[in-house]
Amino acid sequence: MAPVFLRHVEYYWSVESLQSADLAIYKDESRAADGSINARHLYLQVLAACRGEVTLLDILTGADSGRKWDLVGDGRQSPLEFSIFLDLEAGVDAVQDIESSSENEGSFIADEEYSDDEVDSEAIDLSPVPLTQEQDQIWNSLLERAKARGNLRESTLVGEGSYDFRLLDDAPELWVLSCIPSWEDIVIFHIGRSAPSELGIKAAFIMPHLDKQVWLEVEMSSVLKTWLIDIPGVARRNQQVQLHAVAPEESQCALRSASSSLPMVIGAWVKVRRGQFKGEVGMVAKVYPWGCKVLLVPKLDTDPWQESKNKRRRLQSPDFGPKLFDHVGLDASVIGERRYRFQGLEYEHDLLARRLSFSQIAIASEIENQIVALFGQSRHPQVGEKVTQVGMGRSGFIHTVGEDGLDVQFAEGLFSVRWADIRKEFKVGQYVQITEGAPADRWCGWIHAFEGSLLQLISGSNSDEVEVHHTQRTPKYCRR
């Protein structure tokens, strides 16, 4: 029987605990009736090791009681702290070591597809089967080959915990597949179990810190998109899977990245450690394998984009006091919902958006009141903030913030909603600004009352100037 290899991505990540190519080799003499290999149990064990539930030593030595797998490895037993990776092209060239029939040259991927009911109903005996002396010799030979390959690949290391990426070809074509939260492992398993070779899926893996995503190394096609629709756990929109191509430069960053020990989550406050924005405090809006997208309060002058005396245009934000970005009156290009690009900088929800590596940021220990207030006045939604879905009349709390929309937890469950369909829920006494259809002076004032779909707004700074306005227009927190 040809062995099956479950491997970690050596050249994708700095693997300090396991430098060999082979994470584990297992012996399973029991096969399904059609001769296919059942690898689910082993996969779940190795996945548990990657999550720190058990150690690789427990798995390899069988100390994990109750398991009916006879596992052997390359001798490097230590806990894993990295995400799992299934190499769909992995296998062993059994011709060099084993003179066997073609049925002994199986790979991890079974070309046949099975329904969930059929797989669950199969009763497979996973009891260990004693091996003959000849079979033991074969396995020892395979282990020696695994060790040799691991030692050979270690020679590509350049310093501790890094690799010489000049030995790699161009960045692979990577795609991000959206998944239902907490179903990422199941998606990986089903792709590994049933993906036909003609689809050309070379790799499927999960990046640290990123939920609801499975990364695929593949040349995308309409046939593959159709096939992915039936994978359990894949997020769908309008009966289509949600796929996003990864830019080449982002692929290179992902391949060279190292996992961060910092608790970088969306909504965390961080401080920039170096670079142009050193010392600035911002909020994490998105987490990448290599870093974060951080929203910062811009430091803008009243008229910051005028030409300087030497007629050279300024391409970067001047160092003035913190002030929210206002695209009105500026020749800013629209790049998305509430997203603009101006003078080489990207703004999102009135805030400056910067992509920074983990080494450039640290968890903020102190935050100025002015910065917190400006974030509250911006149109950027906060995780946990209460919002209303336009047209549906239902309210919920923001669960996750994305570039094209956000996930909102309603009473009926968690739903993805477009930016255009979401409004902040305002309360009486809040100081707001009317942003659409207002007169030239752009009304600002305190919310006095709600009358059905109408909003009663009080403006003015003294008793002689006080006015009461009724409007159906959408307010936002006023920029003072």
PyMOL commands that set and color helices and strands:
alter all, ss='L'
color gray80, all
select helices_A, chain A and resi 40-50+56-61+102-104+116-121+133-154+165-167+184-194+197-199+222-228+248-256+358-360+369-377+419-421
alter helices_A, ss='H'
color red, helices_A
select strands_A, chain A and resi 5-6+24-27+70-72+85-87+174-178+203-205+213-217+236-237+240-241+243-245+269-272+281-287+291-296+333-336+339-342+345-348+351-357+361-363+386-389+394-401+405-410+413-418+422-424+431-434+444-451+454-459+467-471+475-477
alter strands_A, ss='S'
color yellow, strands_A
deselect
rebuild
show_as cartoon
